[in-house]
Amino acid sequence: MHTHDDTLRKQLSRRPCSVCHTSGEPASFLVLAKRKSSWLVLVICSKCHHRAIYLAHFSQKEKHPNSQFPIPISNADVISMRNFLSAFNGDFVSLFKCDGGFPID
């Protein structure tokens, strides 16, 4: 099975180091973040140990049309958030304070 790691390693081995211009497999690469089909990757050159950060984007397989987008935001959602923000005083500690229960609307 061909994974994104394999694809990424192959692409990185083709890209020369921007400092020493050595091509070939990097000493290492570390995926710093993954967001859907985009990865933020730290690459270390095997020769000079220069570090570089790349953004890798992978095409996604076609999804079922109903699962492609999240539920749209309704007018009621916007009004509810607007009412909340107009009364919010910026006290995040109180907002996220855990008192053992969940707030019920």
PAFIRO-482620 format. One line per 8 residues: for each residue x, y, z of N, C-alpha, C, O. Coordinates in pm, whole numbers, plus 50000, padded with zeros to 5 digits. Each point is the difference from the previous one (the first is absolute). Layout:
BEGIN
X/Y/Z/X/Y/Z/X/Y/Z/X/Y/Z ~ ...
***
This chain:
BEGIN
50084/49882/50000/49916/50118/50000/50089/50125/50000/50097/50008/50075 ~ 49870/50086/49842/50077/50123/49985/49946/50104/50099/49885/50041/49987 ~ 50196/50002/50109/49953/50094/50101/50049/50141/49970/50088/50020/49915 ~ 49855/50075/50155/50046/50139/49987/50146/50013/50045/50075/50080/49945 ~ 49965/49842/50156/50140/50003/50045/50094/49960/49887/50103/50064/49980 ~ 49861/49831/49946/50083/49955/49888/50008/50106/49891/50108/50028/49947 ~ 49778/50030/50020/49996/50105/49898/50084/50119/50043/50076/50055/49920 ~ 49910/49985/50205/50076/50114/50051/50150/49972/49998/50078/50085/49958
49961/49797/50086/50143/49963/50001/50057/50003/49857/50111/50047/49978 ~ 49812/49902/49925/50044/49998/49861/50018/50142/49946/50099/50030/49933 ~ 49804/50057/50095/50008/50139/49953/50115/50075/50067/50069/50078/49934 ~ 49953/49899/50193/50108/50069/50071/50137/49954/49951/50094/50079/50000 ~ 49918/49796/49959/50129/49951/49951/50037/50063/49866/50118/50002/49963 ~ 49784/50050/49964/50025/50067/49872/50038/50147/50017/50055/50062/49909 ~ 49917/49993/50207/50020/50143/50023/50138/50022/50065/50025/49948/50109 ~ 50064/50129/49827/50133/50023/50059/49992/50094/50120/49910/50084/50011
50185/49900/50078/50011/50086/50118/50028/50142/49953/50078/50020/49908 ~ 49859/50078/50153/50019/50139/49959/50134/50057/50045/50039/50108/49956 ~ 50033/49821/50132/50129/50048/50049/50116/49929/49929/50085/50066/49940 ~ 49919/49800/50067/50113/49926/49942/49967/49938/49863/50088/49944/49935 ~ 49787/50067/50022/49952/49952/49870/50011/49849/49981/50001/49951/49887 ~ 50009/49975/50222/50003/49855/49994/49859/49947/49975/49904/50040/50067 ~ 50084/49870/49835/49872/49934/49976/50005/49862/50062/50108/49946/50026 ~ 49779/50000/49998/49994/49866/50057/49913/50001/50123/49948/50104/50042
50037/49781/50015/49912/49984/50115/50047/50088/50115/50118/49999/50035 ~ 49791/50078/50025/50038/50082/50114/50036/49914/50121/49958/49884/50010 ~ 50121/50173/50081/50035/49927/50122/49875/49963/50076/49987/49889/50052 ~ 49919/50203/49954/49872/49972/50063/49899/50104/49958/50035/50109/49954 ~ 49840/49855/50064/49894/50098/49985/49897/49973/50107/49974/49885/50037 ~ 49970/50222/50012/49904/49991/50110/49875/50075/49959/50007/50116/49961 ~ 49880/49819/50049/49874/50064/49969/49960/50082/50123/49971/49946/50106 ~ 50029/50186/49877/49969/50090/50111/49850/50017/50021/49954/50016/50112
49971/49980/49778/49855/50017/50010/49933/49940/49878/50057/49999/49891 ~ 49823/49950/50129/49919/49947/49892/49864/50066/50006/49936/50003/50105 ~ 50020/50050/49783/49867/50060/49988/49939/49950/49872/50040/50042/49891 ~ 49865/49869/50119/49933/49939/49886/50103/49945/49903/50061/49896/50026 ~ 49961/50172/49862/50092/49948/49900/50132/50076/49996/50079/49982/49907 ~ 49948/50103/50193/50124/50077/50004/50083/49962/50123/49947/49988/50111 ~ 50182/49995/49866/50093/49968/50109/50107/50108/50007/50048/50046/49897 ~ 49989/49994/50224/50114/50088/50023/50114/49910/50045/49988/49928/50099
50124/50077/49827/50106/49901/50019/50134/50068/50026/50038/50093/49929 ~ 50034/49861/50172/50137/50043/50027/50093/49897/49938/49990/49880/50028 ~ 50103/50167/49886/50093/49912/49929/50142/50036/50042/50035/50118/50006 ~ 50046/49779/50022/50140/50022/50038/50090/49936/49895/49987/49881/49972 ~ 50103/50198/49971/50093/49952/49896/50094/49895/50059/50050/50016/50112 ~ 49974/49879/49812/50088/49891/50047/50147/50040/49999/50081/49938/50069 ~ 49956/50164/49853/50140/50040/49991/50035/50115/50094/50090/49987/50084 ~ 49840/50126/49904/50037/50119/50079/49908/50024/50120/50024/50090/50079
49871/49829/49934/49904/50008/50112/49921/50130/50003/49947/50040/50104 ~ 50045/50027/49779/49915/50119/49989/49855/49958/50019/49958/49895/49951 ~ 49967/50187/50119/49858/49972/50024/49916/50090/49910/50027/50119/49985 ~ 49871/49823/49955/49908/50075/49915/49858/49953/50030/49977/49885/50037 ~ 49929/50206/49946/49860/49966/50022/49926/50010/49867/50014/50097/49926 ~ 49909/49800/50045/49923/49993/49877/49853/49979/50031/49963/49943/50103 ~ 49954/50103/49805/49858/49971/50007/49971/49902/49888/50018/50032/49882 ~ 49936/49851/50153/49967/49896/49901/49848/49990/49990/49929/49998/50101
50022/49995/49777/49857/49990/49977/49972/49873/49921/50061/49977/49895 ~ 49848/49941/50155/49961/49875/49934/49858/50013/49950/49913/50052/50070 ~ 50063/49900/49809/49863/50004/49949/49917/49898/50077/50045/49891/50034 ~ 49831/50148/49992/49909/49913/50073/49919/49917/49903/49968/50045/49889 ~ 49998/49835/50153/49912/49916/49919/49861/50060/50003/49961/50067/50096 ~ 49965/49908/49799/49865/50054/49989/49914/49946/50114/49998/49880/50026 ~ 49932/50210/50040/49912/49962/50110/49855/49999/49952/49967/50055/49895 ~ 49952/49881/50183/49857/50002/49973/49953/50144/50011/50040/50069/50094
49876/49979/49815/49959/50141/50000/49944/50049/50134/50021/50116/50037 ~ 49908/49799/50034/49942/50042/50127/50103/50016/50111/49974/50071/50097 ~ 50142/49864/49891/50100/50009/50105/50110/50100/49967/50095/50016/50078 ~ 49894/50052/49809/50104/50091/49956/50005/50127/50084/50108/50053/50026 ~ 49778/49997/50015/49995/50126/50071/49931/49980/50136/49911/49917/50013 ~ 50132/50159/50086/49930/49992/50129/49860/50061/49989/49965/50061/49899 ~ 49960/49922/50204/49865/50057/50002/50013/50152/49991/50078/50060/50074 ~ 49847/50004/49836/50013/50145/49985/49953/50074/50125/49916/49951/50076
50139/50167/49943/49961/50085/50113/49868/50067/49963/49985/50059/49893 ~ 49921/49932/50198/49868/50058/49974/49994/50144/50053/50089/50044/50073 ~ 49806/50026/49890/49979/50135/50054/49984/49996/50151/50047/50090/50070 ~ 49887/49806/49980/49982/49986/50145/50135/49984/50070/50020/50054/50109 ~ 50074/49873/49828/50134/49984/50057/50071/50136/50009/50064/50030/50101 ~ 49924/50049/49795/50064/50133/49996/49941/50090/50107/50073/50068/50072 ~ 49795/49933/49940/49934/50083/50100/50037/49956/50141/50025/50083/50087 ~ 49980/49787/49934/50038/49947/50131/50143/50040/50037/50024/50042/50113
50069/49947/49793/50139/50039/50027/50011/50150/50022/50075/50045/50086 ~ 49851/50033/49836/50002/50146/50016/49951/50040/50138/50058/50087/50065 ~ 49833/49850/49981/49947/50028/50134/50101/49962/50109/50019/50073/50097 ~ 50044/49812/49884/50101/49957/50098/50116/50099/50006/50040/50041/50108 ~ 50013/49998/49775/50116/50090/49996/49967/50140/50051/50086/50067/50058 ~ 49791/49978/49921/49965/50134/50048/49998/50006/50153/50021/50106/50058 ~ 49954/49781/50007/49997/49996/50146/50130/49948/50060/50018/50008/50122 ~ 50071/49938/49797/50124/49939/50051/50098/50107/50045/50027/50095/49927
50026/49888/50195/50090/50101/50056/50148/49966/49982/50086/50074/50049 ~ 49944/49818/49883/50140/49965/49975/50061/49910/50107/50118/49969/49993 ~ 49802/49989/50104/50051/49916/50109/49996/49853/49958/49903/49929/50026 ~ 50207/50027/49909/50007/49862/49952/50014/49900/50114/49956/49886/49987 ~ 50105/50155/50123/50016/49909/50114/49863/49956/50050/49976/49881/50022 ~ 49935/50215/49996/49865/49966/50045/49924/49921/49894/49923/49909/50031 ~ 50099/50127/49843/49930/49934/49891/50034/49851/49994/49912/49917/49978 ~ 50217/50050/50040/50044/49861/49987/50021/49931/50134/50054/49890/50005
49905/50172/50102/50015/49943/50133/49916/49871/50011/49882/49999/49966 ~ 50180/49897/50082/49932/49872/50013/49952/49987/50144/50080/49996/50093 ~ 49789/49996/49925/49944/49984/50133/49936/49863/50019/49916/49980/50088 ~ 50127/49926/49826/49950/49864/50013/49877/49972/49915/49957/49885/49991 ~ 49988/50215/49948/49882/49977/49918/50012/50071/49867/50095/50074/49975 ~ 49808/49902/49942/49997/50064/49869/49886/50100/49998/49892/49972/50051 ~ 50132/50146/49891/49890/50096/49991/49890/49948/49909/50027/49936/49898 ~ 49852/50091/50139/49885/49957/49922/49927/50124/49951/49967/50089/50077
50008/49914/49792/49929/50115/49942/49853/49990/50028/49923/50088/49959
***
